[in-house]
Amino acid sequence: MSLKSAIRPFIYQMEKLIQRVRFTNIPTPKDNWPILLGISFPKSGTHLLDQILLGFSTVAPFSRRLHSFYAEYEGESGRKRAPEQALAWLDSLRPCDIASAHLFARPDAIARVCSQAFVPYFIFRDPRDVVVSHVFYVTDMEARHVHHNYYQSLPDFNTRLKASILGRPDANVEFPNVADRFAPYLGWLDRPEVLTIHFEDLIHDRASALTCIMDHLLARVTLHTPRELILSSLETSINPTKSPTFRSGKTGEWKKYFTDEHKRIFKNVAGDLLIKLGYEKDGNW
């Protein structure tokens, strides 16, 4: 372990202590300060939500940096982590932490996250834009990704897009079609304790989306800071240049890349998902 890695936890705890001192004028809530948890489906605005939640650190004693990030799959090996690892990670978090995760909605995880210890958020995006973003990310942006060499070996973008829609059922690491990849997250949609966020709303109706994010926390804790100042803190915390995977921040990009064949195979494997998530009313798109 490097010296930097060794002292990082110490620095983090010192920063949290400074935050506590900075906001001693705000009474500790009855059930203690919660953990802010941003849950995301991959390629759906993870870093954007992280930045917004960190904006609360300017108006309350929350940490000024992420405690940690958890993913159900290891990026370089593609190995699926055991459910116990997710629970251990959740149990490692403490009041005033801000954390981020690609976290499946398993019953044990739901029980922990939907408790007084957490204020959880779940962000997702039009799955058609997700698969387009996935192609760019795996092919061009993350050379250590388990599927990078495979995507590089494919002849063109259209073939790679098909792979992102259909998955790789013949691979030696788990990578199912896009609907099956989303399925383990669906349980978050049914929990009133979890605020669901469409990535698109943060692009096209940001003021309303940020208001919902703010109110979700204020339903749990009392801050005497004016609402306008809280919203301004969340807005100014957004900085796309600090996202290592931010590409365009646009919505509906799939329309530029989907051929008729892509539309057909997507409808076959994930048409119902689009309707469930509210992106289409039927299969006529």
MIDOSE-1310 file (N, C-alpha, C; in nm, 2 decimals, decimal comma, always signed):
residues 285
mslk	+0,08/-0,12/+0,00/+0,00/+0,00/+0,00/+0,09/+0,13/+0,00; +0,06/+0,22/-0,09/+0,13/+0,34/-0,09/+0,10/+0,43/+0,03; +0,19/+0,52/+0,05/+0,18/+0,62/+0,16/+0,05/+0,70/+0,14; +0,02/+0,74/+0,02/-0,09/+0,82/-0,01/-0,22/+0,74/+0,02
sair	-0,22/+0,61/-0,02/-0,34/+0,53/+0,01/-0,36/+0,51/+0,16; -0,25/+0,50/+0,23/-0,25/+0,48/+0,38/-0,31/+0,60/+0,45; -0,27/+0,72/+0,41/-0,32/+0,84/+0,48/-0,45/+0,89/+0,43; -0,50/+0,84/+0,32/-0,63/+0,89/+0,27/-0,74/+0,88/+0,36
pfiy	-0,76/+0,76/+0,43/-0,87/+0,75/+0,53/-0,86/+0,85/+0,64; -0,73/+0,88/+0,69/-0,71/+0,97/+0,79/-0,75/+1,11/+0,75; -0,71/+1,15/+0,63/-0,75/+1,28/+0,58/-0,90/+1,30/+0,56; -0,96/+1,19/+0,52/-1,11/+1,19/+0,50/-1,18/+1,22/+0,63
qmek	-1,13/+1,15/+0,74/-1,20/+1,16/+0,87/-1,17/+1,30/+0,93; -1,05/+1,35/+0,90/-1,02/+1,49/+0,95/-1,11/+1,59/+0,88; -1,13/+1,57/+0,75/-1,22/+1,66/+0,67/-1,37/+1,65/+0,73; -1,41/+1,53/+0,76/-1,54/+1,52/+0,82/-1,55/+1,59/+0,95
liqr	-1,45/+1,58/+1,03/-1,45/+1,65/+1,16/-1,46/+1,80/+1,14; -1,38/+1,85/+1,05/-1,39/+2,00/+1,02/-1,53/+2,04/+0,98; -1,59/+1,95/+0,90/-1,73/+1,98/+0,85/-1,82/+1,99/+0,97; -1,81/+1,90/+1,07/-1,89/+1,89/+1,19/-1,87/+2,03/+1,27
vrft	-1,75/+2,07/+1,28/-1,72/+2,19/+1,35/-1,78/+2,31/+1,28; -1,76/+2,31/+1,15/-1,81/+2,42/+1,06/-1,96/+2,44/+1,08; -2,03/+2,33/+1,10/-2,18/+2,34/+1,10/-2,24/+2,31/+1,24; -2,16/+2,35/+1,35/-2,21/+2,32/+1,48/-2,34/+2,39/+1,51
nipt	-2,37/+2,50/+1,43/-2,50/+2,57/+1,46/-2,62/+2,50/+1,41; -2,60/+2,39/+1,34/-2,72/+2,31/+1,29/-2,73/+2,19/+1,39; -2,85/+2,18/+1,45/-2,87/+2,07/+1,55/-2,86/+1,93/+1,48; -2,81/+1,84/+1,54/-2,80/+1,70/+1,49/-2,95/+1,65/+1,49
pkdn	-2,99/+1,59/+1,38/-3,13/+1,54/+1,37/-3,15/+1,43/+1,47; -3,28/+1,41/+1,51/-3,31/+1,31/+1,61/-3,25/+1,17/+1,58; -3,26/+1,13/+1,46/-3,20/+1,00/+1,42/-3,06/+1,01/+1,36; -2,99/+1,11/+1,40/-2,86/+1,14/+1,35/-2,86/+1,18/+1,20
wpil	-2,74/+1,23/+1,16/-2,73/+1,27/+1,02/-2,73/+1,14/+0,93; -2,80/+1,14/+0,82/-2,80/+1,03/+0,74/-2,68/+1,01/+0,64; -2,67/+0,90/+0,58/-2,58/+0,88/+0,47/-2,65/+0,91/+0,34; -2,59/+0,99/+0,25/-2,64/+1,02/+0,12/-2,59/+0,92/+0,03
lgis	-2,68/+0,84/-0,04/-2,64/+0,73/-0,12/-2,69/+0,75/-0,26; -2,60/+0,77/-0,36/-2,64/+0,78/-0,50/-2,63/+0,64/-0,57; -2,74/+0,58/-0,60/-2,74/+0,46/-0,68/-2,77/+0,49/-0,82; -2,70/+0,42/-0,91/-2,71/+0,44/-1,05/-2,70/+0,32/-1,13
fpks	-2,77/+0,32/-1,24/-2,75/+0,21/-1,35/-2,63/+0,26/-1,43; -2,54/+0,17/-1,46/-2,42/+0,22/-1,53/-2,45/+0,30/-1,66; -2,37/+0,40/-1,68/-2,38/+0,49/-1,80/-2,51/+0,57/-1,79; -2,55/+0,61/-1,67/-2,68/+0,68/-1,66/-2,66/+0,81/-1,58
gthl	-2,54/+0,87/-1,57/-2,52/+0,99/-1,50/-2,47/+0,98/-1,36; -2,39/+0,87/-1,33/-2,34/+0,85/-1,20/-2,26/+0,97/-1,15; -2,17/+1,02/-1,23/-2,08/+1,13/-1,18/-2,16/+1,26/-1,16; -2,26/+1,28/-1,24/-2,35/+1,40/-1,23/-2,42/+1,39/-1,10
ldqi	-2,48/+1,28/-1,06/-2,55/+1,27/-0,93/-2,45/+1,28/-0,82; -2,33/+1,22/-0,83/-2,23/+1,24/-0,72/-2,20/+1,38/-0,70; -2,18/+1,46/-0,80/-2,15/+1,60/-0,79/-2,26/+1,68/-0,72; -2,38/+1,65/-0,76/-2,50/+1,72/-0,70/-2,51/+1,69/-0,55
llgf	-2,49/+1,56/-0,51/-2,50/+1,52/-0,37/-2,39/+1,59/-0,29; -2,27/+1,60/-0,35/-2,16/+1,66/-0,28/-2,19/+1,81/-0,26; -2,28/+1,87/-0,34/-2,32/+2,01/-0,32/-2,38/+2,03/-0,18; -2,44/+1,93/-0,12/-2,50/+1,95/+0,01/-2,39/+1,98/+0,12
stva	-2,26/+1,95/+0,09/-2,16/+1,98/+0,19/-2,13/+2,12/+0,21; -2,19/+2,21/+0,13/-2,17/+2,35/+0,15/-2,28/+2,41/+0,24; -2,38/+2,33/+0,27/-2,49/+2,39/+0,35/-2,52/+2,30/+0,48; -2,45/+2,19/+0,49/-2,47/+2,09/+0,60/-2,34/+2,01/+0,62
pfsr	-2,33/+1,94/+0,73/-2,20/+1,88/+0,77/-2,17/+1,74/+0,69; -2,21/+1,74/+0,57/-2,18/+1,62/+0,49/-2,04/+1,62/+0,44; -1,98/+1,51/+0,40/-1,85/+1,50/+0,36/-1,83/+1,58/+0,23; -1,71/+1,63/+0,21/-1,68/+1,71/+0,09/-1,63/+1,63/-0,03
rlhs	-1,61/+1,50/-0,01/-1,57/+1,41/-0,11/-1,64/+1,27/-0,09; -1,65/+1,19/-0,20/-1,72/+1,06/-0,18/-1,64/+0,98/-0,08; -1,72/+0,91/+0,00/-1,65/+0,81/+0,09/-1,59/+0,70/+0,00; -1,67/+0,64/-0,10/-1,63/+0,53/-0,18/-1,73/+0,51/-0,29
fyae	-1,69/+0,42/-0,38/-1,78/+0,38/-0,49/-1,79/+0,23/-0,49; -1,90/+0,17/-0,51/-1,92/+0,03/-0,51/-1,99/-0,01/-0,64; -1,94/-0,12/-0,71/-2,00/-0,17/-0,83/-2,02/-0,32/-0,81; -2,13/-0,37/-0,87/-2,16/-0,52/-0,86/-2,06/-0,60/-0,94
yege	-1,99/-0,54/-1,04/-1,90/-0,62/-1,12/-1,76/-0,54/-1,11; -1,65/-0,62/-1,11/-1,52/-0,56/-1,12/-1,50/-0,52/-1,26; -1,45/-0,40/-1,28/-1,44/-0,35/-1,42/-1,34/-0,42/-1,50; -1,23/-0,45/-1,45/-1,12/-0,51/-1,53/-1,14/-0,66/-1,55
sgrk	-1,19/-0,73/-1,45/-1,21/-0,88/-1,46/-1,35/-0,92/-1,51; -1,45/-0,83/-1,48/-1,59/-0,86/-1,51/-1,65/-0,96/-1,41; -1,57/-0,99/-1,30/-1,62/-1,08/-1,20/-1,73/-1,02/-1,12; -1,84/-1,10/-1,10/-1,95/-1,05/-1,02/-1,92/-1,07/-0,87
rape	-1,94/-0,96/-0,80/-1,91/-0,96/-0,65/-2,03/-1,04/-0,58; -2,00/-1,09/-0,47/-2,10/-1,17/-0,39/-2,19/-1,07/-0,32; -2,31/-1,10/-0,30/-2,41/-1,01/-0,23/-2,35/-0,97/-0,09; -2,28/-1,05/-0,02/-2,22/-1,02/+0,11/-2,13/-0,90/+0,10
qala	-2,06/-0,88/-0,01/-1,97/-0,77/-0,03/-2,04/-0,64/-0,04; -2,16/-0,64/-0,10/-2,24/-0,52/-0,11/-2,29/-0,48/+0,03; -2,33/-0,58/+0,11/-2,38/-0,55/+0,25/-2,27/-0,50/+0,34; -2,15/-0,56/+0,32/-2,04/-0,52/+0,40/-2,00/-0,37/+0,37
wlds	-2,01/-0,34/+0,24/-1,98/-0,20/+0,20/-2,08/-0,10/+0,26; -2,21/-0,14/+0,25/-2,31/-0,05/+0,30/-2,29/-0,03/+0,46; -2,25/-0,14/+0,52/-2,23/-0,13/+0,67/-2,11/-0,05/+0,70; -2,02/-0,03/+0,61/-1,90/+0,05/+0,64/-1,93/+0,20/+0,64
lrpc	-2,04/+0,24/+0,58/-2,07/+0,38/+0,57/-2,12/+0,44/+0,71; -2,09/+0,57/+0,73/-2,13/+0,63/+0,85/-2,20/+0,76/+0,83; -2,27/+0,81/+0,93/-2,34/+0,94/+0,92/-2,26/+1,05/+0,85; -2,32/+1,12/+0,76/-2,26/+1,23/+0,69/-2,17/+1,19/+0,57
dias	-2,16/+1,06/+0,55/-2,09/+1,01/+0,43/-2,18/+1,04/+0,31; -2,11/+1,05/+0,20/-2,18/+1,06/+0,07/-2,11/+0,95/-0,01; -2,19/+0,85/-0,06/-2,13/+0,74/-0,13/-2,21/+0,71/-0,26; -2,15/+0,63/-0,35/-2,21/+0,61/-0,48/-2,19/+0,46/-0,52
ahlf	-2,29/+0,41/-0,59/-2,29/+0,27/-0,62/-2,38/+0,23/-0,74; -2,33/+0,13/-0,81/-2,41/+0,05/-0,90/-2,46/-0,07/-0,81; -2,57/-0,05/-0,75/-2,61/-0,14/-0,64/-2,74/-0,21/-0,68; -2,74/-0,35/-0,68/-2,86/-0,42/-0,71/-2,96/-0,41/-0,59
arpd	-3,09/-0,41/-0,63/-3,20/-0,40/-0,53/-3,23/-0,54/-0,47; -3,13/-0,60/-0,41/-3,16/-0,73/-0,34/-3,23/-0,70/-0,21; -3,31/-0,80/-0,16/-3,39/-0,77/-0,03/-3,30/-0,72/+0,08; -3,19/-0,78/+0,11/-3,10/-0,74/+0,22/-3,05/-0,60/+0,20
aiar	-3,02/-0,56/+0,07/-2,97/-0,43/+0,04/-3,08/-0,33/+0,06; -3,20/-0,36/+0,01/-3,32/-0,28/+0,02/-3,34/-0,25/+0,17; -3,34/-0,35/+0,25/-3,36/-0,33/+0,40/-3,27/-0,23/+0,46; -3,14/-0,24/+0,42/-3,04/-0,14/+0,48/-3,06/+0,00/+0,42
vcsq	-3,07/+0,01/+0,29/-3,08/+0,14/+0,23/-3,21/+0,21/+0,26; -3,32/+0,14/+0,27/-3,45/+0,20/+0,30/-3,47/+0,21/+0,45; -3,37/+0,25/+0,52/-3,38/+0,27/+0,67/-3,35/+0,41/+0,70; -3,36/+0,44/+0,83/-3,33/+0,58/+0,88/-3,18/+0,62/+0,86
afvp	-3,10/+0,52/+0,83/-2,96/+0,55/+0,82/-2,92/+0,62/+0,69; -3,01/+0,60/+0,59/-2,98/+0,65/+0,45/-3,08/+0,75/+0,40; -3,04/+0,84/+0,31/-3,13/+0,91/+0,22/-3,08/+0,87/+0,08; -3,15/+0,78/+0,01/-3,11/+0,72/-0,11/-3,17/+0,79/-0,24
yfif	-3,09/+0,79/-0,34/-3,14/+0,83/-0,47/-3,10/+0,73/-0,58; -3,19/+0,72/-0,68/-3,16/+0,62/-0,79/-3,17/+0,69/-0,92; -3,06/+0,70/-1,00/-3,07/+0,77/-1,13/-3,06/+0,67/-1,24; -3,14/+0,69/-1,34/-3,13/+0,60/-1,46/-3,15/+0,69/-1,59
rdpr	-3,14/+0,63/-1,70/-3,14/+0,70/-1,83/-3,21/+0,61/-1,93; -3,25/+0,67/-2,04/-3,31/+0,60/-2,15/-3,21/+0,49/-2,19; -3,25/+0,36/-2,18/-3,16/+0,25/-2,20/-3,10/+0,25/-2,35; -3,17/+0,32/-2,44/-3,12/+0,33/-2,57/-3,00/+0,42/-2,58
dvvv	-3,00/+0,53/-2,50/-2,88/+0,61/-2,48/-2,77/+0,54/-2,40; -2,81/+0,46/-2,31/-2,72/+0,38/-2,23/-2,63/+0,29/-2,32; -2,69/+0,22/-2,41/-2,61/+0,13/-2,49/-2,52/+0,20/-2,59; -2,56/+0,32/-2,63/-2,48/+0,40/-2,72/-2,36/+0,45/-2,64
shvf	-2,38/+0,50/-2,52/-2,28/+0,55/-2,43/-2,18/+0,43/-2,39; -2,24/+0,31/-2,37/-2,16/+0,20/-2,34/-2,06/+0,16/-2,45; -2,10/+0,17/-2,57/-2,01/+0,15/-2,68/-1,89/+0,24/-2,68; -1,92/+0,37/-2,67/-1,81/+0,47/-2,66/-1,72/+0,44/-2,54
yvtd	-1,78/+0,41/-2,43/-1,70/+0,40/-2,31/-1,60/+0,27/-2,32; -1,66/+0,16/-2,36/-1,58/+0,04/-2,36/-1,48/+0,04/-2,47; -1,52/+0,10/-2,59/-1,43/+0,10/-2,70/-1,32/+0,20/-2,69; -1,35/+0,32/-2,65/-1,26/+0,43/-2,66/-1,21/+0,49/-2,53
mear	-1,28/+0,47/-2,42/-1,24/+0,54/-2,30/-1,18/+0,46/-2,19; -1,21/+0,33/-2,19/-1,16/+0,25/-2,08/-1,09/+0,12/-2,13; -0,96/+0,14/-2,15/-0,88/+0,03/-2,21/-0,87/-0,09/-2,12; -0,89/-0,07/-1,99/-0,88/-0,18/-1,89/-1,01/-0,26/-1,87
hvhh	-1,11/-0,21/-1,94/-1,24/-0,28/-1,92/-1,24/-0,42/-1,98; -1,31/-0,51/-1,91/-1,30/-0,65/-1,95/-1,34/-0,68/-2,09; -1,43/-0,59/-2,15/-1,48/-0,61/-2,28/-1,41/-0,53/-2,39; -1,31/-0,45/-2,34/-1,24/-0,36/-2,44/-1,19/-0,42/-2,56
nyyq	-1,11/-0,53/-2,54/-1,04/-0,59/-2,65/-1,15/-0,65/-2,75; -1,25/-0,71/-2,69/-1,36/-0,77/-2,77/-1,42/-0,66/-2,86; -1,46/-0,55/-2,80/-1,52/-0,44/-2,88/-1,43/-0,38/-2,98; -1,30/-0,37/-2,95/-1,20/-0,33/-3,04/-1,19/-0,42/-3,16
slpd	-1,22/-0,55/-3,14/-1,20/-0,65/-3,24/-1,32/-0,65/-3,34; -1,43/-0,59/-3,30/-1,55/-0,59/-3,39/-1,53/-0,49/-3,50; -1,59/-0,51/-3,62/-1,56/-0,44/-3,74/-1,60/-0,29/-3,74; -1,72/-0,26/-3,67/-1,77/-0,13/-3,68/-1,86/-0,09/-3,57
fntr	-1,91/+0,03/-3,56/-1,99/+0,08/-3,45/-2,12/+0,00/-3,45; -2,18/-0,03/-3,56/-2,31/-0,10/-3,56/-2,30/-0,23/-3,50; -2,19/-0,30/-3,52/-2,18/-0,43/-3,46/-2,15/-0,42/-3,31; -2,08/-0,32/-3,27/-2,06/-0,30/-3,13/-2,19/-0,26/-3,06
lkas	-2,27/-0,18/-3,12/-2,40/-0,14/-3,07/-2,49/-0,26/-3,05; -2,49/-0,36/-3,14/-2,56/-0,48/-3,13/-2,52/-0,56/-3,01; -2,39/-0,56/-2,98/-2,33/-0,63/-2,87/-2,38/-0,57/-2,74; -2,38/-0,43/-2,73/-2,43/-0,37/-2,61/-2,57/-0,39/-2,59
ilgr	-2,65/-0,41/-2,69/-2,80/-0,44/-2,67/-2,82/-0,58/-2,63; -2,75/-0,67/-2,70/-2,78/-0,82/-2,68/-2,69/-0,88/-2,58; -2,58/-0,81/-2,54/-2,49/-0,87/-2,44/-2,40/-0,97/-2,51; -2,33/-1,05/-2,43/-2,24/-1,16/-2,48/-2,27/-1,29/-2,41
pdan	-2,38/-1,35/-2,45/-2,42/-1,48/-2,38/-2,31/-1,59/-2,39; -2,22/-1,58/-2,49/-2,12/-1,68/-2,50/-1,99/-1,65/-2,43; -1,98/-1,54/-2,36/-1,86/-1,49/-2,30/-1,84/-1,57/-2,17; -1,71/-1,57/-2,12/-1,69/-1,64/-2,00/-1,71/-1,55/-1,87
vefp	-1,75/-1,43/-1,90/-1,79/-1,34/-1,79/-1,94/-1,29/-1,82; -2,01/-1,27/-1,71/-2,15/-1,23/-1,72/-2,17/-1,10/-1,79; -2,24/-1,10/-1,90/-2,28/-0,97/-1,97/-2,41/-1,00/-2,05; -2,53/-0,99/-1,98/-2,65/-1,02/-2,05/-2,70/-0,90/-2,13
nvad	-2,82/-0,92/-2,19/-2,88/-0,81/-2,27/-2,91/-0,70/-2,18; -2,94/-0,58/-2,24/-2,96/-0,46/-2,16/-3,08/-0,47/-2,07; -3,19/-0,54/-2,10/-3,30/-0,55/-2,01/-3,26/-0,63/-1,89; -3,19/-0,74/-1,92/-3,15/-0,83/-1,81/-3,05/-0,76/-1,72
rfap	-2,97/-0,67/-1,78/-2,87/-0,59/-1,70/-2,95/-0,49/-1,60; -3,06/-0,44/-1,65/-3,13/-0,35/-1,57/-3,22/-0,42/-1,47; -3,26/-0,54/-1,49/-3,36/-0,61/-1,41/-3,32/-0,60/-1,26; -3,19/-0,63/-1,22/-3,16/-0,63/-1,08/-3,18/-0,49/-1,01
ylgw	-3,20/-0,38/-1,09/-3,22/-0,25/-1,03/-3,36/-0,21/-1,01; -3,45/-0,29/-1,07/-3,59/-0,25/-1,08/-3,66/-0,23/-0,94; -3,61/-0,31/-0,85/-3,67/-0,30/-0,71/-3,66/-0,16/-0,65; -3,56/-0,08/-0,69/-3,55/+0,06/-0,64/-3,66/+0,15/-0,68
ldrp	-3,72/+0,11/-0,79/-3,83/+0,20/-0,85/-3,96/+0,19/-0,76; -3,97/+0,08/-0,68/-4,10/+0,06/-0,61/-4,09/+0,11/-0,46; -3,98/+0,17/-0,42/-3,95/+0,21/-0,29/-3,97/+0,36/-0,27; -4,07/+0,40/-0,19/-4,09/+0,54/-0,16/-3,98/+0,61/-0,09
evlt	-3,89/+0,53/-0,02/-3,78/+0,59/+0,04/-3,67/+0,63/-0,05; -3,67/+0,58/-0,18/-3,57/+0,61/-0,28/-3,63/+0,71/-0,38; -3,56/+0,82/-0,40/-3,60/+0,92/-0,50/-3,55/+0,87/-0,63; -3,63/+0,85/-0,73/-3,59/+0,81/-0,86/-3,57/+0,93/-0,95
ihfe	-3,47/+0,94/-1,03/-3,43/+1,05/-1,11/-3,40/+1,01/-1,25; -3,47/+1,07/-1,34/-3,44/+1,05/-1,48/-3,32/+1,14/-1,52; -3,22/+1,09/-1,57/-3,10/+1,17/-1,61/-3,15/+1,28/-1,70; -3,24/+1,25/-1,79/-3,29/+1,36/-1,89/-3,35/+1,48/-1,82
dlih	-3,41/+1,46/-1,70/-3,46/+1,58/-1,62/-3,35/+1,67/-1,57; -3,24/+1,61/-1,54/-3,12/+1,69/-1,50/-3,06/+1,77/-1,62; -3,09/+1,73/-1,74/-3,05/+1,81/-1,86/-3,15/+1,91/-1,90; -3,28/+1,87/-1,91/-3,38/+1,95/-1,97/-3,47/+2,03/-1,87
dras	-3,48/+1,98/-1,74/-3,56/+2,05/-1,64/-3,49/+2,04/-1,51; -3,36/+2,10/-1,51/-3,27/+2,08/-1,40/-3,33/+2,15/-1,27; -3,39/+2,26/-1,28/-3,44/+2,33/-1,16/-3,54/+2,24/-1,09; -3,63/+2,18/-1,16/-3,73/+2,10/-1,09/-3,66/+1,97/-1,03
altc	-3,57/+1,91/-1,11/-3,50/+1,79/-1,06/-3,42/+1,82/-0,94; -3,35/+1,93/-0,94/-3,27/+1,97/-0,82/-3,36/+2,00/-0,70; -3,48/+2,06/-0,72/-3,57/+2,08/-0,62/-3,62/+1,95/-0,55; -3,64/+1,85/-0,64/-3,68/+1,72/-0,58/-3,57/+1,66/-0,50
imdh	-3,45/+1,67/-0,55/-3,33/+1,61/-0,48/-3,32/+1,68/-0,34; -3,33/+1,81/-0,34/-3,33/+1,89/-0,22/-3,44/+1,85/-0,12; -3,56/+1,84/-0,17/-3,68/+1,81/-0,08/-3,67/+1,67/-0,03; -3,61/+1,58/-0,10/-3,59/+1,45/-0,05/-3,51/+1,44/+0,07
llar	-3,40/+1,53/+0,08/-3,32/+1,53/+0,20/-3,40/+1,61/+0,31; -3,46/+1,72/+0,27/-3,53/+1,80/+0,37/-3,65/+1,74/+0,44; -3,70/+1,63/+0,37/-3,80/+1,55/+0,44/-3,75/+1,47/+0,56; -3,62/+1,46/+0,56/-3,55/+1,38/+0,67/-3,48/+1,47/+0,77
vtlh	-3,42/+1,58/+0,72/-3,35/+1,67/+0,81/-3,39/+1,81/+0,80; -3,37/+1,89/+0,90/-3,41/+2,03/+0,90/-3,28/+2,12/+0,88; -3,28/+2,20/+0,77/-3,18/+2,29/+0,75/-3,24/+2,43/+0,75; -3,18/+2,52/+0,82/-3,24/+2,66/+0,83/-3,18/+2,75/+0,72
tpre	-3,11/+2,69/+0,63/-3,05/+2,76/+0,51/-3,17/+2,79/+0,41; -3,17/+2,91/+0,36/-3,28/+2,94/+0,26/-3,28/+2,84/+0,14; -3,39/+2,80/+0,09/-3,40/+2,70/-0,01/-3,32/+2,75/-0,14; -3,33/+2,87/-0,17/-3,26/+2,92/-0,28/-3,11/+2,90/-0,27
lils	-3,05/+2,91/-0,15/-2,91/+2,89/-0,13/-2,88/+2,75/-0,15; -2,96/+2,66/-0,10/-2,94/+2,51/-0,11/-2,94/+2,48/-0,26; -3,04/+2,52/-0,33/-3,05/+2,49/-0,48/-2,93/+2,55/-0,55; -2,88/+2,67/-0,51/-2,76/+2,72/-0,58/-2,64/+2,64/-0,55
slet	-2,63/+2,58/-0,43/-2,52/+2,50/-0,40/-2,51/+2,37/-0,48; -2,63/+2,32/-0,50/-2,64/+2,19/-0,58/-2,61/+2,22/-0,73; -2,66/+2,33/-0,78/-2,63/+2,37/-0,92/-2,49/+2,40/-0,94; -2,42/+2,48/-0,86/-2,28/+2,52/-0,88/-2,19/+2,40/-0,86
sinp	-2,23/+2,29/-0,79/-2,14/+2,18/-0,77/-2,13/+2,10/-0,90; -2,21/+2,12/-1,00/-2,21/+2,04/-1,12/-2,09/+2,09/-1,21; -2,00/+2,00/-1,25/-1,89/+2,04/-1,33/-1,85/+1,92/-1,42; -1,91/+1,92/-1,54/-1,89/+1,80/-1,63/-1,74/+1,77/-1,66
tksp	-1,66/+1,88/-1,66/-1,52/+1,86/-1,69/-1,44/+1,77/-1,59; -1,50/+1,75/-1,47/-1,44/+1,67/-1,37/-1,49/+1,53/-1,37; -1,58/+1,49/-1,47/-1,63/+1,36/-1,48/-1,54/+1,28/-1,58; -1,47/+1,17/-1,54/-1,38/+1,10/-1,63/-1,45/+1,03/-1,75
tfrs	-1,58/+1,02/-1,74/-1,65/+0,94/-1,84/-1,76/+1,03/-1,91; -1,77/+1,16/-1,87/-1,87/+1,25/-1,94/-1,83/+1,27/-2,08; -1,93/+1,24/-2,17/-1,90/+1,25/-2,31/-1,97/+1,37/-2,38; -2,10/+1,37/-2,37/-2,18/+1,48/-2,43/-2,29/+1,54/-2,35
gktg	-2,34/+1,46/-2,26/-2,45/+1,51/-2,17/-2,58/+1,53/-2,25; -2,59/+1,48/-2,37/-2,70/+1,50/-2,45/-2,80/+1,38/-2,43; -2,93/+1,41/-2,47/-3,03/+1,30/-2,46/-3,08/+1,27/-2,60; -3,14/+1,15/-2,62/-3,19/+1,11/-2,75/-3,08/+1,09/-2,85
ewkk	-2,96/+1,07/-2,81/-2,85/+1,05/-2,90/-2,87/+0,92/-2,98; -2,94/+0,82/-2,92/-2,96/+0,70/-2,99/-3,02/+0,71/-3,13; -3,10/+0,82/-3,15/-3,16/+0,84/-3,28/-3,06/+0,85/-3,39; -2,94/+0,90/-3,36/-2,84/+0,92/-3,46/-2,77/+0,79/-3,49
yftd	-2,78/+0,69/-3,41/-2,70/+0,57/-3,42/-2,78/+0,44/-3,45; -2,91/+0,44/-3,41/-2,99/+0,32/-3,43/-3,03/+0,30/-3,57; -3,00/+0,19/-3,63/-3,06/+0,15/-3,76/-3,19/+0,08/-3,73; -3,26/+0,05/-3,84/-3,38/-0,03/-3,83/-3,36/-0,16/-3,76
ehkr	-3,24/-0,22/-3,78/-3,21/-0,35/-3,72/-3,19/-0,33/-3,57; -3,12/-0,23/-3,53/-3,10/-0,20/-3,39/-3,24/-0,18/-3,32; -3,33/-0,10/-3,38/-3,46/-0,08/-3,33/-3,53/-0,22/-3,31; -3,52/-0,30/-3,40/-3,59/-0,43/-3,40/-3,54/-0,51/-3,28
ifkn	-3,41/-0,53/-3,27/-3,36/-0,62/-3,17/-3,37/-0,55/-3,03; -3,37/-0,42/-3,03/-3,39/-0,36/-2,90/-3,54/-0,38/-2,85; -3,63/-0,36/-2,94/-3,77/-0,39/-2,90/-3,79/-0,53/-2,86; -3,72/-0,62/-2,92/-3,74/-0,76/-2,88/-3,69/-0,79/-2,74
vagd	-3,58/-0,73/-2,70/-3,52/-0,76/-2,57/-3,55/-0,66/-2,46; -3,59/-0,54/-2,50/-3,61/-0,44/-2,40/-3,72/-0,34/-2,42; -3,81/-0,37/-2,51/-3,92/-0,29/-2,54/-4,01/-0,26/-2,42; -4,03/-0,37/-2,34/-4,12/-0,35/-2,22/-4,05/-0,26/-2,12
llik	-3,91/-0,27/-2,11/-3,84/-0,19/-2,02/-3,86/-0,04/-2,04; -3,85/+0,00/-2,17/-3,88/+0,14/-2,21/-4,01/+0,19/-2,16; -4,11/+0,11/-2,17/-4,25/+0,14/-2,13/-4,25/+0,15/-1,97; -4,19/+0,06/-1,91/-4,19/+0,06/-1,76/-4,12/+0,18/-1,70
lgye	-4,01/+0,22/-1,77/-3,93/+0,34/-1,72/-3,99/+0,47/-1,77; -4,10/+0,47/-1,85/-4,17/+0,59/-1,90/-4,11/+0,65/-2,02; -4,02/+0,58/-2,09/-3,96/+0,65/-2,21/-4,05/+0,63/-2,34; -4,13/+0,53/-2,34/-4,23/+0,51/-2,45/-4,36/+0,46/-2,40
kdgn	-4,47/+0,49/-2,47/-4,60/+0,44/-2,43/-4,63/+0,30/-2,49; -4,56/+0,27/-2,60/-4,59/+0,14/-2,67/-4,46/+0,11/-2,75; -4,48/+0,01/-2,84/-4,36/-0,02/-2,93/-4,35/+0,05/-3,06; -4,43/+0,15/-3,08/-4,43/+0,23/-3,20/-4,34/+0,35/-3,20
w	-4,21/+0,32/-3,20/-4,11/+0,42/-3,20/-4,00/+0,39/-3,30
